[in-house]
């Protein structure tokens, strides 16, 4: 069975730095971590790699390079990358908020179902009339059904301790 499609692709990196010791050390460390690494000691050398078809997943570029600085290599891509990262962070934050709201709703539904069950047993009623009893109590008190249900469950739990 061919498992070549199951293996994740190694991320490719482009390192650009004029200090050859830093470049070699960082490249060796990143290769040891499993990344594919291409190196260039100037913006012009990096541009030649890119023009030759290199398409790295990430470029780590020294900003202070002789001649053209590192930003000139990344300037046309840095703003979209920043905007994408900021948008992604916003999306993740929205997902966290949505998850918290959904969890709250699930917890409230659970409390309502447990309280309905308590009313069913206590008053020997079917589910629908027991639910209506809780809902009418919440309306009469001008409170949320989930709050009334939670109080009933807590009161029942404290009685049975």
C-alpha positions as CSV (number, residue, x, y, z in Angstrom):
1,X,0.0,0.0,0.0
2,X,1.4,3.4,-1.0
3,X,1.6,5.7,2.0
4,X,3.4,8.6,0.2
5,X,0.2,10.7,0.3
6,X,-0.2,10.2,4.1
7,X,3.2,11.8,4.8
8,X,3.0,15.5,5.5
9,X,5.0,17.8,3.2
10,X,8.1,19.3,4.8
11,X,7.8,23.1,5.1
12,X,10.3,24.9,3.0
13,X,12.2,27.9,4.3
14,X,14.4,30.6,2.8
15,X,17.0,32.1,5.1
16,X,18.6,35.4,4.1
17,X,21.5,36.8,6.2
18,X,24.9,38.3,5.3
19,X,26.5,36.7,8.4
20,X,27.6,33.3,7.1
21,X,28.0,31.8,10.6
22,X,24.5,32.8,11.6
23,X,23.2,31.5,8.3
24,X,24.9,28.2,8.5
25,X,24.0,27.6,12.2
26,X,20.4,28.6,11.8
27,X,20.1,26.5,8.6
28,X,21.6,23.4,10.3
29,X,19.3,23.8,13.3
30,X,16.2,24.1,11.1
31,X,17.2,21.2,8.9
32,X,17.7,19.1,12.0
33,X,14.1,20.1,13.0
34,X,12.9,18.7,9.7
35,X,12.5,21.7,7.5
36,X,13.8,22.0,3.9
37,X,16.1,25.1,4.0
38,X,17.5,27.2,1.2
39,X,20.0,29.9,2.1
40,X,21.1,33.2,0.5
41,X,23.7,35.7,1.8
42,X,22.2,38.7,0.1
43,X,18.9,40.1,-1.3
44,X,20.2,39.6,-4.9
45,X,21.1,36.0,-4.2
46,X,17.7,35.4,-2.6
47,X,16.0,37.1,-5.6
48,X,17.9,34.8,-8.0
49,X,16.6,31.7,-6.0
50,X,13.0,33.0,-6.2
51,X,13.3,33.9,-9.8
52,X,14.6,30.4,-10.4
53,X,11.4,28.9,-9.1
54,X,12.0,28.6,-5.4
55,X,8.7,29.1,-3.6
56,X,9.3,28.9,0.2
57,X,6.5,28.5,2.7
58,X,8.3,31.1,4.9
59,X,11.2,33.4,4.4
60,X,13.3,34.5,7.4
61,X,15.1,37.6,6.3
62,X,17.7,39.8,8.0
63,X,16.5,43.4,7.7
64,X,20.0,44.9,7.8
65,X,21.8,43.6,4.7
66,X,24.4,45.4,2.6
67,X,23.1,46.9,-0.6
68,X,19.3,46.3,-0.7
69,X,17.8,45.6,2.7
70,X,15.8,42.6,3.6
71,X,12.5,44.5,3.5
72,X,13.0,45.3,-0.2
73,X,12.9,41.5,-0.8
74,X,9.7,41.0,1.3
75,X,7.9,44.4,0.9
76,X,5.5,43.3,-1.8
77,X,4.4,40.2,0.3
78,X,4.8,41.5,3.8
79,X,1.6,43.6,4.0
80,X,-0.7,40.7,2.7
81,X,1.0,38.3,5.0
82,X,0.4,40.6,8.0
83,X,-3.2,41.2,6.9
84,X,-3.8,37.5,6.5
85,X,-2.3,36.8,10.0
86,X,-4.4,39.5,11.6
87,X,-7.5,38.3,9.8
88,X,-6.8,34.7,10.9
89,X,-6.3,35.9,14.5
90,X,-9.6,37.6,14.4
91,X,-11.3,34.5,13.0
92,X,-9.8,32.4,15.8
93,X,-11.0,34.9,18.4
94,X,-14.5,34.8,16.9
95,X,-14.5,31.0,16.9
96,X,-13.5,31.0,20.6
97,X,-16.4,33.4,21.4
98,X,-18.8,31.3,19.4
99,X,-17.6,28.1,21.1
100,X,-18.1,29.7,24.5
101,X,-21.6,30.8,23.5
102,X,-22.5,27.3,22.2
103,X,-21.1,25.7,25.4
104,X,-23.3,28.1,27.4
105,X,-26.3,27.2,25.4
106,X,-25.6,23.5,25.8
107,X,-25.2,23.9,29.5
108,X,-28.4,25.8,29.8
109,X,-30.3,23.2,27.7
110,X,-28.9,20.5,30.0
111,X,-30.1,22.3,33.1
112,X,-33.5,22.8,31.5
113,X,-33.7,19.1,30.6
114,X,-32.7,18.0,34.1
115,X,-35.1,20.4,35.7
116,X,-37.9,19.1,33.4
117,X,-37.0,15.6,34.5
118,X,-37.2,16.6,38.1
119,X,-40.7,18.2,37.6
120,X,-41.8,15.1,35.8
121,X,-40.8,12.8,38.7
122,X,-42.0,15.3,41.4
123,X,-45.4,16.0,39.9
124,X,-45.8,12.7,37.9
125,X,-46.3,14.5,34.6
126,X,-45.3,13.9,31.0
127,X,-42.4,15.8,29.6
128,X,-44.4,18.6,27.8
129,X,-46.5,19.6,30.8
130,X,-43.5,19.5,33.1
131,X,-41.6,21.8,30.6
132,X,-44.6,24.1,30.5
133,X,-44.7,24.3,34.3
134,X,-41.1,25.5,34.3
135,X,-41.6,27.9,31.5
136,X,-44.7,29.4,33.1
137,X,-42.8,29.8,36.4
138,X,-40.0,31.6,34.6
139,X,-42.5,33.9,32.9
140,X,-44.3,34.6,36.1
141,X,-41.0,35.6,37.8
142,X,-39.8,37.4,34.7
143,X,-36.6,35.4,34.6
144,X,-34.9,33.3,32.1
145,X,-35.9,29.7,31.9
146,X,-32.3,28.5,32.2
147,X,-31.9,30.4,35.4
148,X,-35.0,29.0,37.0
149,X,-34.0,25.5,35.8
150,X,-30.5,25.9,37.3
151,X,-31.9,27.0,40.6
152,X,-34.3,24.0,40.7
153,X,-31.5,21.6,39.9
154,X,-29.2,23.1,42.6
155,X,-32.0,23.0,45.2
156,X,-32.7,19.4,44.4
157,X,-29.0,18.5,44.6
158,X,-28.7,20.2,48.0
159,X,-31.8,18.4,49.3
160,X,-30.3,15.0,48.3
161,X,-27.0,15.5,50.0
